[in-house]
């Protein structure tokens, strides 16, 4: 839930919408899931409940949330990523432009490789090790309809386990910049099998306390994703 961090007072409404939309699009709150209670969410974001309600209303009007009243009410996520499609991937790239895409991929490579190196160099406790392994197991068991969400959870957990809120938030931002693009890439079993091997290598390097190997494993994985993307756009 790192994405639901305090917003700046000067642009409270706009940043609240951005934070909530990021949580929705990254699958931090999955389709059909409910946002945290209003009181808790307002405290977490550091805003008034009035501002929070306005942001939720805007996202409800845009079709991302369904607000229900009553004892079992709340703000429920209705957004679902579009089906993977190479044509949609091309449209997403065209919308970004080649320079912005290259910048976003480089940004993600730098921050996620760095996060893995930091985590590998730290003394990860038993709870942290168990969480990382659980995220990996959940991803390996994921169906195609839930793969991207659990892939995001796996990658973001590496940054979150470092204990650095700034690093975790930066990794979430980096992922957000390419999330629509990643969602549009058709998922082929051979690519998922290869990604599973790479994910395992990342975890093994982190648990072995080898920062160099962890950074290299993340870099190889993300460079493979970039190559796959270029292949679909060729």
QUIPE-V206897 format. One line per field, one symbol per residue. ss: DSSP state (H for helix, E for strand, C for the rest). phi: phi as a letter, one per 20 degrees, with the letter a starting at -180 (. if undefined). psi: psi as a letter, one per 40 degrees, with the letter a starting at -180 (. if undefined). Layout:
BEGIN
ss=???
phi=???
psi=???
END
This chain:
BEGIN
ss=CCCCCCCCHHHHHHHHHHHHHHHHHCCCCCCCCECCCHHHHHHHHCCCHHHHHHHHHHHHHCCCEEEECCCCCEEEECCCCCCCCHHHHHHHHHHHCHHHHHHHHHHHHHHHHHHHHHHHHCCCCHHHHHHHHHHHHHHHCCCCCCHHHHHHHHHHHHHHCCCCHHHHHHHHHHHHHHHHHHHHCCCCHHHHHHHHHHHHHHHHHHHCCCHHHHHHHHHHHHHHHHHHHHHHHC
phi=.gfedgdeffcgffffgffffffffemgdfgnfdfgggffffffemcffffffffffffffeneccedengdeqddfdfcgffgaffffffffffenfffffffffgfgfffffffffffeeefffffffffffffffffefeffcffffffffffffffffnefffffffffffffdfffffefgedgffffffffffffffffffemdgfffffffffffffffffffffef
psi=fddgiiihddfddddddddddddddeedhiheihiiidddddddefiidddddddddddddeedihhiiadfaahhhehhiiihhdddddddddddidddddddddddddddddddddddeighidddddddddddddddeiideeddddddddddddddedehdddddddddddddedddddehhhhdddddddddddddddddddefgdddddddddddddddddddddde.
END
